[in-house]
Amino acid sequence: MIRGIASLPDFVVLVFVYFIVFYRKWKEMGHLRLFLRTVFYCYLCMVVYFTLMPVLASIPNFYLYPAGTINLSPFIDIAEGHLNAETEIILNILMMIPFGFLLPLIMQRSPLAIISAGFLTSLAIECIQPFLNPYRAADITDLITNTLGTIIGYLLYRLLREHIQNMLNRIIDS
């Protein structure tokens, strides 16, 4: 509950950015593109919520505590038998599946570009996390599993691409 209240200013900023920066631009692209890009934006907002927020509430305390730790040993939590390590891995994979699935719907890019975008998004999150919250750590396992989630999402997109295109074409035609 406290995290949600502390994150409220962040959500206000994200809504403001959406309407001031993106909505007008995306609206000119047509209803379908507006819808798909808005869904992707909302998804990214939720990723930011679960991985970084509260951001604005953390800024006043930025210099009061040292940055969190950085773990460069892949899957060390499992090797050391840490509680919930497997659950975190599964959640990290699941978190990024929509990224790999939705990004090709809004941008025509190569598989390598989609996967690289997922990797770079995850890298940015991992690099920022320790500075916003001393209890969060940058973790190579998260980077690996998030990228795996992006790959799975992209493979699902490729598997379902024909069905998705048919569905989108019916929406456009109606």
DODRENRO-189348 format. One line per 3 residues: number of its first residue (from 1); for each residue z, x, y of C-alpha. Coordinates in steps of 0.05 Angstrom, whole numbers, padded with zeros to 5 digits. Layout:
// DODRENRO-189348
NUM) Z/X/Y | ... .
This chain:
// DODRENRO-189348
1) 00000/00000/00000 | 00019/00055/00049 | -00045/00093/00032 .
4) -00085/00030/00047 | -00052/00021/00115 | -00060/00095/00132 .
7) -00134/00089/00113 | -00147/00030/00158 | -00170/00072/00218 .
10) -00217/00109/00172 | -00248/00044/00149 | -00255/00021/00221 .
13) -00293/00085/00237 | -00338/00075/00175 | -00354/00003/00194 .
16) -00368/00025/00266 | -00414/00081/00241 | -00450/00032/00195 .
19) -00465/-00018/00250 | -00479/00031/00306 | -00518/00083/00268 .
22) -00546/00056/00203 | -00553/-00020/00205 | -00605/-00023/00261 .
25) -00646/00032/00230 | -00643/00004/00160 | -00655/-00068/00182 .
28) -00724/-00047/00208 | -00741/-00024/00137 | -00736/-00094/00109 .
31) -00683/-00136/00074 | -00688/-00102/00007 | -00680/-00031/00034 .
34) -00624/-00055/00080 | -00589/-00085/00019 | -00598/-00023/-00026 .
37) -00577/00026/00028 | -00517/-00017/00047 | -00495/-00020/-00025 .
40) -00500/00056/-00029 | -00462/00064/00037 | -00406/00018/00011 .
43) -00404/00058/-00054 | -00397/00123/-00015 | -00342/00093/00028 .
46) -00304/00077/-00036 | -00314/00148/-00062 | -00286/00174/00004 .
49) -00228/00126/-00002 | -00208/00149/-00071 | -00220/00223/-00059 .
52) -00204/00239/00014 | -00170/00182/00052 | -00131/00177/00094 .
55) -00170/00227/00137 | -00151/00208/00208 | -00077/00200/00191 .
58) -00078/00270/00160 | -00106/00305/00222 | -00039/00309/00260 .
61) -00007/00342/00200 | -00066/00388/00186 | -00029/00451/00208 .
64) 00040/00431/00183 | 00028/00448/00111 | -00014/00499/00073 .
67) -00078/00478/00039 | -00073/00453/-00032 | -00092/00496/-00091 .
70) -00160/00514/-00118 | -00171/00513/-00193 | -00230/00554/-00217 .
73) -00215/00549/-00291 | -00257/00494/-00322 | -00219/00442/-00364 .
76) -00153/00481/-00359 | -00115/00415/-00353 | -00138/00396/-00423 .
79) -00124/00465/-00451 | -00053/00463/-00422 | -00042/00391/-00446 .
82) -00031/00361/-00377 | -00016/00287/-00377 | -00077/00243/-00360 .
85) -00126/00302/-00361 | -00175/00264/-00404 | -00168/00201/-00361 .
88) -00184/00241/-00298 | -00246/00270/-00330 | -00271/00201/-00351 .
91) -00256/00172/-00281 | -00292/00230/-00247 | -00353/00218/-00291 .
94) -00351/00143/-00278 | -00342/00153/-00203 | -00408/00190/-00196 .
97) -00452/00149/-00244 | -00470/00100/-00187 | -00491/00159/-00144 .
100) -00543/00182/-00195 | -00565/00110/-00206 | -00569/00085/-00134 .
103) -00596/00146/-00098 | -00665/00143/-00131 | -00669/00070/-00112 .
106) -00665/00087/-00039 | -00699/00155/-00038 | -00759/00180/-00076 .
109) -00735/00248/-00098 | -00742/00294/-00158 | -00689/00293/-00212 .
112) -00665/00362/-00190 | -00658/00337/-00118 | -00617/00276/-00141 .
115) -00572/00319/-00185 | -00565/00371/-00130 | -00545/00317/-00080 .
118) -00491/00294/-00128 | -00467/00365/-00139 | -00465/00379/-00064 .
121) -00429/00314/-00049 | -00377/00332/-00102 | -00372/00403/-00075 .
124) -00360/00377/-00005 | -00305/00331/-00030 | -00272/00387/-00069 .
127) -00274/00434/-00010 | -00244/00383/00038 | -00190/00354/-00007 .
130) -00140/00412/-00004 | -00140/00412/00072 | -00125/00338/00079 .
133) -00070/00332/00029 | -00026/00388/00002 | -00018/00350/-00063 .
136) -00093/00350/-00077 | -00129/00410/-00107 | -00201/00432/-00108 .
139) -00219/00433/-00181 | -00280/00462/-00216 | -00270/00410/-00272 .
142) -00279/00355/-00221 | -00343/00388/-00196 | -00370/00393/-00267 .
145) -00351/00322/-00287 | -00376/00291/-00222 | -00443/00326/-00231 .
148) -00445/00302/-00303 | -00433/00231/-00277 | -00492/00239/-00229 .
151) -00536/00262/-00287 | -00514/00203/-00330 | -00528/00155/-00272 .
154) -00596/00185/-00262 | -00612/00180/-00336 | -00591/00106/-00335 .
157) -00636/00096/-00275 | -00695/00128/-00312 | -00680/00086/-00374 .
160) -00677/00021/-00334 | -00728/00039/-00280 | -00782/-00009/-00305 .
163) -00734/-00067/-00309 | -00705/-00051/-00241 | -00774/-00047/-00209 .
166) -00793/-00114/-00239 | -00729/-00145/-00214 | -00739/-00116/-00144 .
169) -00811/-00139/-00143 | -00789/-00210/-00160 | -00739/-00207/-00103 .
172) -00792/-00182/-00055 | -00841/-00236/-00077 | -00792/-00293/-00070 .
